Amino acid sequence: MNKSKINYIVDSLMLLSFLATSITGGIIFFFLPSGVKQGRFQEFMGVEKQIFSLVHDWAGLLLIILVIVHFLLHWGWFTIMTKNLWQKDETNN
């Protein structure tokens, strides 16, 4: 598999992981606040808070791993751009 296909797969998985983390985080923050009301499990759309938290945590960990892989795939570009940023511009001398 070539680098472009790997990049596409990693970036697509990163997007899905980001969306899962963002959506579950928003649901937990806005619709399932801390504390248990009246001794019952908290639910949103028929799903318990514990499931949202589990999906949120695992999607977040996957996102961290994929960001590291993404960074490693672009290491060459990153080093070249860093060198170019700190290199003196010889046309202005």
C-alpha positions, 0 to 999 in steps of 0.5 A: 500500500502506498503512502497516499492510501495510508494517509487517506485511511489514517486521516479518515479514521482520525475524522471519525474518531474526532467526531465520536469524541466530540459528539459523545463529549457534548452529550455528556457535558450538556445532557448528562451532567455529573451526579445521579438523579433520584437513584436512577441511571442517567440516560440520553436517547435510551443510552446510559451515560456509562456507554457514552463515557466508554465510547468517548474515552476509547475514541479519544485514545484512538484519536491520540494514536492516530494523531501520532501516526499522522505526525510520523507520516508527515515527519519529512515535511515537518522537518523541511518546513521547520528548517525553511522557517528558521533559515535566513532569507538570502534575497533580503541581504 
